[in-house]
Amino acid sequence: MLIRTNTVEPLVIACDESGNDGENNLKGNSSVFVHASVAISTEAAQELMDEVRARTRSMTVELKSKTLLQPRNQAVAQWLLEHPELTDRCSLLYVHKQFFTVSKLFDSTAEEVAHAFGEDMYGNGAALSAATILFFAGPGAFGPQWFALLDAFEAFLRSATADIARRRLDELVTRFLDILTTSESPVRDFLEMAFTGVQHLEGLSRLQLGEGIAERLRTADPLLAALGGTVNEWKIRSGRPIALVHDDAKELTPARVERLKDAIQHPERVAASMAGTGADVTDIRLVDSKADPRVQVADLLAGLGRAVAEGLLAGKPHQLLPGLEPMQSRFSIWPMPDHVHPQNARATANESRQLLVGDQ
């Protein structure tokens, strides 16, 4: 683990991702998004990439994880994961896209209602617990109606115009009512909590469409959520300001980068319980991955992590899993069965908050 220091020199983190389908979380090419980050020097990263190329005999300009995932190169992948240069100097933040969507649905509705009445569902763990219950119990309790509801919610968020958004919001309300008027499952109560906050989606839609702001929000894009988690992970590890070097991504426009930096630095604007947990982001610089070996290493790790996570969801544990587990970020957005119990969800939220507050 990196040692805390009193210096104000920012810690430079190089990042890349795998499984990026933008806001198409439910029907994209991947069910998992992985954001990888490394805190290593350019020289060390170049040596790692040179050695990986030599061991795989790869001459491609942009070496990808699919090369390392070939059976004949599994030993090379294992070598990379176990390399001392990466020990405690890399992080993989996993996002389960369907769980991310369920959480977004609850946060955008029920949590907004609670916030209006002065309840902090983030701080007390209720939001995480409710989303976890819906994720695990929704399919069995509601069947195809559940997936139709999630599809309608995602379609609403991705609306291209205000007229389309209004029609899709009506469709979402219909999907809610389909379940609420036919189901007798106890899980129905959690969905009813979400339904009480549907009116808040109108305001969210305006932001999603970019009305009154510099550029439309992308609240359903895992990349933006993962960047915040990555910064917080390295803040906890180092106690230092963070500077990000990231592979160029069209989603990371100057306006979104500035909004993201502000959200990371002032999380109390979302939840009062997060006061004092902001992180100092000094820079987010986009680069061509082919020109930065640190980003290339992050790209390999992200690809390996996604392949192993996809296999795990399919019931096929991968032999690289033990090497990847120590790299998992505590800010991964992943459904944990223990979090169906509010006290466990609250404990997780409190632990993260205490670590973020640190010595402030």
N, C-alpha and C positions, 0 to 999 in steps of 0.2 A: 504494500500500500504506500502511496506517496506520502511523504512526511509533511505535516502542516508547517507553514513558515509565515513570518510576519512581513515578508517582502510584498510590495505592491506589484511586482512584475507579473504580468498575466501568464497563465499557463496556456500554451498553444495546443489545441486539440485538432486533429485532422479527422474528417468524417466522410462517410459515404453510406449509401443505403441499398437495400435489395427488396424487391417486391413492391415497388412503387407503382400503384395504379391510380394515384391521385385520390379523388373522392369516390372512386368506384370500388368500394370496399367489399361489396357482397357478390359481385359478379365479375370481378377482375381476374387477372391471370394467377393471382396468389391469394391464399387465405391468411398469410402472415407477412407483416412488414418488419424489417430489421434495420435498425440504425446503429452503425458501428462507429466507434471513435477510438483513436489511439493517441497517446502522449509520448511519442518517440521522436528522435531527431531525424532530419532528412537523410543524414548519412547512414544511420542505422536502418532506416526503412529501405534505402537503396540496396544495402547489403542483403537484406532479407529478400527483396524482390529478385536480385541477381542470383541468389542461391536457389530460390524456388524455380526460376527459369532453367537453371543448370540441372536441377534434379528432375524436372519434368521434361527437359529437352524441348521447351516451348519457344518458338521464335516469333509468336504473334506480338503485334505492337501493344495490344491491351490484353494482358493475361487476366482471365476471369476464373471464378470459382468452379465453373463447370469442368475445367481442366483438372483441378485438384480433386473433384468428386469422381473422376474416372477410377475404376477399381485399381488400375495399375499405379495410380498416384495417391492412394489413400495414405500411404506411409509418409508422403511428403506433407500432406495436410496435417497429419498428426505431429510431424516434426515442427511445423509452423506454430501450431497451437501450444506446443510445449516449450517453445523457444524462450530462453531467459529474458530476452529483450522485451517480450510482451507480458511478462509476469507483472500483474498489477498495473499495467500501463495500457490496457485496452478495456473497452466496455461494449457490450451488445445490449441494446434496448429492443425488446421484442414487443410487437403489437399484434394481438389477435384481432383481426379486422372485424369479425362479427361481434365480439365482445365490445370492441371500441364503439361500434354502431349502437349497440344496446345501451351502453353507458351514455353516449351522446343523446339518445332519445330521452332517457330519464333526466339527465342534467338540464336539458333544454326545456323541460316541462315541469316536472314535479319539484326539482330543486329550485327553479325560479319562483314557484309559488311559496315554498318554504322560506326562501330568501326575503320575499316581500313581507313575511310575518316575523322576520328577525331570527329565523332558525338557520344555523349553519350546518347543512347536511354533509358538507365536506369534512368539517372539523369533528363531528360526532360519529362519522363512519356510516351514516344512514344511506348516503348516496351510493357508496361502493357496495354496501350490503344488498340494497334493493336491486341494483343492476346485476349483481352476481346471482341473486335468486331468480330474476327474470331470465338471465342467460341460460342457467341450468334447467329451470323448471318450465320455461315458456314453451319449448317445442313439445314436451309431453302433455302439457296442460291444454294447449290451444291448437296443436297440429299445424296443418297448412295455413290456418289463419294467422299464426304467429309470423311465419316467414313472409306472408303477404303484407303484414303490417310493417315489418322492417324494410321490405322493398319499397313500400309507399313512402316511408320516412326518408330513405335515401334519395328517391326520385324527387321528393319535395326539395331537399337541400340542394340538389344539383340543377334546379330549374334555371333556365336561361333568361326568362323574362318574368315580370311581375304577374302577367296574365296566366302564364303557365304555372307559376307558384300558387296562385289562388286556386286554380283547378286541382292541383295536386294536394293542396292542403285539405280541400273538400274530400278528396279520395282517401287521405289519411284518416280524417275523422270517420269516414264510413268504415274503414278497416278497424278502427278502435271500437265502434259500435257493434260491428259484426261479432267481436269477441265478448264485449261487455254485456250484450243482451242474450248471449247463448251459453256462456260458460258459468259453471258453478264451482270452479276450482278456487281454492284459497289464494292461489297466485293472482287471481283476478283483482284482488285488492291493490296489489302493487301496480298493476296496469291502470287501475282507476285513478291512482295517485298521479300517474303521468297524464291521463286524460284531463284532469282538472287544470293542467297548465298548458293546454293546447294553444290558448290564446297568445301565449308568449312567443309562439313560433312565428307570428306575423312580424314581430320586431326582428327576430333572428333572420327571417327571409330578406328583409330590407338590407341588412348588413351583408348577407350572402350575395346579394345582387349588387352591392357596392353603392347603395343609395346614401348620399351624405358623407361618404368617406373617400379617401384617396383611391382605394382599390378594393374590389370585393374581397370579403373574408373567405377563408377556406377552412371552416371549423371542422369539417369532416375529413380533412387531409391528415393522415397519421404523421407525415413528415414534420409538420409544424408542431404537433404535440410532442413528437419525439425529440425535437431540438431542445425544447424546454427541459425535458427530463434529462437529456444528455448534459446540459449545462449544470443542472442541479447535482447530478451524479459526480461530476468533476469538482464542483464546489465543495462537496462533502469530503472528497478524497484529498483535496489539496489545500482548502482554505484560502484560495487565491482567486483573483479576477480571472475570467475565462475569455480567451480569444479563439474563435472557430475558423478553421480553414475547411471549406466544404466543396465537394464536387459540384460543379455548376448544375443548377436545377431551375427550370423555368418558373417553378412555383415561388422561388425565393427572389421576388422582385424587390427593388429598393424600398418601396412602401411597406411591403409585408415584413421585410427584415426589421425596419424601424419599429413597427407595431409589435413584432415578436420580442425585440429587445426590451421594449417598455413593459410588456406583459411579464417577462421573466424578472425584471427588476422590481415590479410592483404587483405581486400576486394578490395583495390584500384588496385590490380593486375587484377581484373575483370572489374571494372569500376572506372575511375578516380574520378568521383563525390563522391565515397565512401571513399575517403582519410580521415583519421582521425576518422573513425567510427568503427575501429576494436575493438574486445573484447578480453580480456585476459582470455584464457582458461588454467587453471593450471593443470587440470587432467581430463581424461575421463576413469573411472574405470568400468569394466564390472563385474557384480555379478549375482549369482543365485537368482532369485526373491523370491524363497521360504525361503531364508536366510535373506532377508532385508524387513521389513514391510513397509518402505517408498516406495520401488518399488511396493509393493503389492497395496498400496493405489493408486499410479499412474496408475497401471494396471486397477483397478476398474474404475477410472475416464476416462481413455482412452476408455474402452469398453462401458461405458455409453454414452460418447460423440459420438462415432461412430454410435451406434444404433440410437440415436436421430437424428444425421445428415443424416443417410440413410433414416430414416422415412420422414424427411423434404424434401429430394429430391424426394421421392415417393408421395409427397403431403399429408403426414400424420403427422402433427405436434404432437409431443409427450408431455405429461404433465410434463416431466422433463426439457423441453427446457428452461423455465424461470430460473431454478436453474443453468443451464449450461452456459447461455449467458454471465454472468459476468466473466467467466473464460476464454473466448476466447482470444487467443493471437492476437496481432495486426499484427503478421507476418504470419498469416494463408494464405494459397494459395487457395483463394476462388474467384470465379467469381462474381464481384460486378457490376451491370448494370451502376452505375454512372461512372465507369472507362472507358466507351466507349468514354467519352469526355476527350481529352488529358489534359485539364487544371485540371480536377479532379484527374487524374492519377498522374500528376506532383505534385499536392498538397500533395497527399498521400506519394509519394516518398520523398518529401522535409521534411514533418513532421517526418517521420521515421529517416531521416538522422540527423535532428536537435536534436532529442532525443538521438540518439546514440553518437553524438559529445559531448553533455552534457557540462560539465565544463572543458573539455580538453583545 
